[in-house]
Amino acid sequence: MFYKSFYLRSSIIGLTIRRNYFNSTFSYNKIHTTSIKYNSPSKGTNNHDQNKNISLTPKQKKLIDSMIRIDQAGEIGANYIYKGQMAILGNDKKVGPIIQEMWEQEKYHLKTFDEIIPRYRVRPTFLRPVWEAAGFILGAGTAMMGKEAAMACTEAVETVIGEHYNDQLRELLHIENDDVSELRKVIKQFRDDELHHLDTAVDLDAQKAPFHGILTSIIHNGCKAAIWITSRI
Amino acid sequence: MANFLNISRSMFKRKTSCIYQGRVIQPIIWRNVLSKQQNIQNFTSAAENLESVNSVNSVNEQNQQIHTPPPTPPNPPNPIPAEILKASLPFVNQYGWSIDALSQGAKTLGYPNISHGLFPKGGAELIDYFLEDCRRKMSHEIFDKMNGLKVHQKIRFACVTRLNLTKPYIRKWPEALAIMAQPNNVSMAVEHLAKLVDDMWYLAGDKSADMNWYSKRAILAAIYTSTELYMTQDTSPDFTGTYQFLNRRLQDSATFGSLINEINTFANFAAKSTIGILSSKGIGRF
C-alpha cells in the first residue's frame, strides 16, 4: 500500500502524508477500540509503531472520529451550497466568478477530507445524500432571493463552520499525537480559508440582504442541528 | 414524648431517604461524638472514591492540617477472565457454549468450578471472547500477506482465513448462533460483525469515504454470515462446498455492484434527458 504525497495549495503550510503511518502495520491496535476486559497486559504494548505515537484512548478516538465526520459533512454541505448558488447566479458578472472560486476551494477541502477519512479509519456520515440535497436547496433558494441573500447565506454558514473549527482545534490541542497534530494543521488551514470566505461574503454586501437577521438565525440553527446529528449518525 | 416521637420520626426519615440514595448515616448518638468527622459513605465505584476515602480521619488528626495523598491510578485490566475464557475454548465441543465449558476451563487453570460466576452471561461471554479473538487472529495472519492481490482476492482471502478459525467449533456453532440471536446478545453479535467486516475491508485497502463505505460493509456482512451459516451444515470433505458457496456469493456481489452502477448511469441519463426536453420547451432555466 503506497501513498502519493500531496501539498496544500496554499503556500503557507505544506502537508505530506508519511509512509510510516501505513507501514506501521494496520494501526488498528492504536486506533480501534479493543475490549478492555480481554486486554491482557502482555498484549498491551504496541511495538509496531515507528512514530513516537502515544496511543489514543477509545474516548479520544471516538472524539476524533466524530470531528472528522462532521468536518466532511460540513464540506459536503458547503460544496453543494455553492453548487446551488452557481446554478442560479452563475452568469452574474459580479459574484459569479467569486462564487466559482470559493467553490473550487471547497472542492479541495472535500477532497482532503475524503482522503483523511480512510487514513484515520473514520466512519463517514450516513446521511450524505441528505446533506447534499439540503445544501443544494439552501444555496439555490437563497440565490433566488438575490445576490445579497446568497452572500448572507455564505456568511452565516462560514461563521458557524469557523466557530466549529475553532472549537475542534481547542479540543484537539489536548491530545499529543503526531497524526492529531497533522489533523490540527489541516483544520487550522481550512478554518483560515473559511474565514476568508466569510470576509469575502461580507464585502459583497451580505449585510444588506433582505431578512438578514432571520435568514442568519435559521441557517445558524440548521447548521448546528446538522452538526449534532452528524456527530452521532 | 412528643419530642421523642419527633426525633425518631426524623431519624427514620433521614435513614430511609439516605438508604434510598444509597448512603448510610451513623446513628445520631455517634454523630454528636464524632461531629467533625465525615461519616457519610457513598456506595459509588472505587474509582470515583479515590479522594473521599482518604478524607475520613480520626478526631485527633482534625487539629492537624488535613492532607490527602494523590489519587492512585486505576488498576491495570485483570488478565484472569481472559485466561479462563481461553482455557475454556477446548471444552466447547464437548460441553457447548455454556457455563460447563467455563467451569472446566477454570478447573484446568486451578481455579474453582464456581469461577464461571465471573461471567454473568455465561456462554454469551465465551462467544464474545471467541469472536474478538478470531477477529484479531485473522487480522494478524493477513495484514502482511495482502500484497499483489486484487481487491476481491483479498476479500476472499480474509473470509477464508476467518472461516478457518471457526472450523474447529463448527459442530457447536449453531448453538452459538442461537445464543447470539437472543435479544440480550444481539447487539454484541452485531458489533462484532461490524468490526469484522470493517477490519476485512480496511485490510483489503478500502478507501471509500461516502455511501460506498456502508454498502461495501453491508454486502460483505451478508456474504460472510451466509457462508458461515452454510458451513454449519456442510458435509463435503474439507469444506469444499463452503468455499464454492463463498465464490458464488462473491461473484454475485461483483455483478451486483456493476448492476447498481448501471442503474445509476441510466437514472442520470434519464434525468438529464428530461431536463433537456423540458428546457427545449421553455420550462426551467437550465
Interface residues (C-beta under 8 A of the other chain):
Chain A: M1 T25 F26 Y28 H32 T34 S35 I36 K37 Y38 N39 S40 P41 G44 Q72 A87 F113 D114 E115 I117 P118 R121 R123 P124 F126 R128 P129
Chain B: P76 P77 N78 P79 P81 A82 E83 L85 D128 Y129 E132 D133 S139 F143 D144 K195 D198 D199 Y202 L203 G205 D206 K207 S208 A209 D210 M211 W213 Y214 F286
